[in-house]
Amino acid sequence: MKKETLLGLFIAVIMISSMFGIFLNQNSNISKIRYNNHVFYLENGLLYTDINNTKIYFKNSPNFFNTSIVSSKFINDLQNTNNIYFIINKSDLELTNMINIEQELAGTLFSTNKLYLDLKDISENITCTNATINKPILIIKKGNFSTEYTNYCFKVSLNEYVEMIDLRDALLYQYYGIK
């Protein structure tokens, strides 16, 4: 064979191999991250993990939280019940905008662990005195960020929409034992 034929054949093999390489690596935009025996996937800027065959999406990585935002006692309450009250002031426009996060949180907890969040308005006069081991209460109010846990009741004051997202992520990380 002539050198030109061998060179042409060599270039053709390289081009065909490159096409196969591109075809086989088309999912290379998915990164895997391990954190405390959990595998997270970063795909197109979205972080998620699989829990009980359900994709759970997060805005923040587990490393984002230096300390525990959600009381470990409240997490324990959630893990020992299947129904909680989720109280919010629906007349507060900023808090009302957070309801989609609450509904997504409710859907996530129900689909993975059959935990039902009973969304109530603060005007229904459900307070911490109504909290029991069988029906803990999570109360979200407007104000400077703070948290307080007392007898199956976890009160959170939020000032911004992003704080609700952070609370949601922290609650899920702690609930599922990731952090």
N, C-alpha and C positions, 0 to 999 in steps of 0.2 A: 504494500500500500504506500501511496505517496504521503509525504509529510502534510500536505494540504488537506488530504482526506482525513487523516488522523486528527489533525487540529480541528477541523470542522466537526468531526464526530465528538471530540472532547468538549467543544463549546456547546454542542447540542445536548449532551448529557448534563452538563452544568446547568443549562437553562431549564431543562425538564426537572432536574432535581430541585432547583430553586422554586419552581411552580408547586411541586409537591410540598416543600417546606412551608411555603406561604399558606397553602390549603390546610395543612395539618395544624398550623399554629394560629388559626383565625380566632381562637378563644384566648389568646394570650393577654387580652386586656383584663383578665380576671386574676387577681392576686389572692393568695391564701395567707392568712395570718393566724397564728396559734396564740391563744391566751387561756391559761388555766384549764387545759384539756378541752378547750372548745376551739373549733375551727371557724374563722370568720372569712368572708369573701368580700373583696373590694372590687366592685364591678361598675364601671362608668360613674365613679364617684359615690356609689352607694355601698354602705357597709351592712352586711347581713350575716346571719348564722341560721342554721336549721335546728329547731327544737320541736320534738314530737312531730316530725314531718311537716313543719310549718316554717316558712321563711320569716324571720323576725328582723326588721330593718332598724338601724340606729343612725342617729346623726353624729353621735360622739363615740369614740373608741372607749373601751373600758379604762384605758390609762388616763383619760380626760379627768376622771374623778379622783382627787387625792384622798378625800375622806368620804365617808358614807353620808349621803344627803338624806336618805330615807332611814328612819329608825329601824334597827334590826328587830326590835320587838314587834313593830307593825308588819314587817316582812313575815315574821313567824305567825302573826295573826292571819295574814293572807294565806299562808301555806296550810293552815289548819281549818279553813272554812271553804265554802263554795259560793258565798254571796256577801257582798259588802255594799254599803251606801257610799255613793260618790256625790258629795254636796258641792254645789257651785251657785253663785249669784247670777242667774240667767239674765237679769236686767242690766248687768254691767257689760257694756258692749265689748270691752277688751277681753273680759273673761269668756264671753259668749263666742268670740273668735277662736278660743282654745278648745271648744267642744269637739271639733273634729279630731284633735289629738286624743281627747278622752275617749271618744267613740272608737278610735283605732286601738287605743290601749285596751278597751273593753273587749274588742274583737280578738285581739291577740291573746289575752289571758283566757278568754272563753274557748278559743279554738285549740289552745295547747293544754289547758288544765281544767277546763269546764268551771272556771271561776267567773261568776256573774257579777258585773258592776251595775248596781241599781242607781241610775243617774237621777238625782233629785235637785230641786231648786231650794235655795236657802230659805225662801219664804214658807216652806212646808214645815218649819220649826223642828227639824231633826237636828239635834245637837249632840255633843259628846256624851250627855247623860243617857242617850239612847243606844250607845255603843255596847255591844256584848261580844263574848267570845265567838258566838255563832254569826254575828253580823257586825264586824268592825266598820268604822267610819273614816273616810278620807274627806276632809273639808278643804276646799281651795278658796282663798280670799285674795282680794287686791291689797297690795301693800309692799313694803320693802321685804326682800326675800328673808324668810325665817321659817323654821319648822319647830313643831312641838308635839310630843307624844304623851298621852295620858290615858290609861285604862281603855285600850282597844280603839282609841281615837287618835288620828294623825292629822294635825292642822298644818297647812302650808300657806304662807303668804307669798304671792308672786307679783312682780312689778312689770314683767315683760313676757311676751309670747315665747321668747327663746328660753326663759326659765322653765316654762311648762315642758318644753321639749327635753331640757336637761333633766327635769324631774322624772319624766316618762322613761328616759334611757336609764337613769340611776335605779328606778324602781324595778325595771325589767332585769337589769344586770344582777341586782341583789336577789330578786325573786327566783331567778333561774340558777342562782349559785355561781354565776360567772365572776362576780367581783365580791 
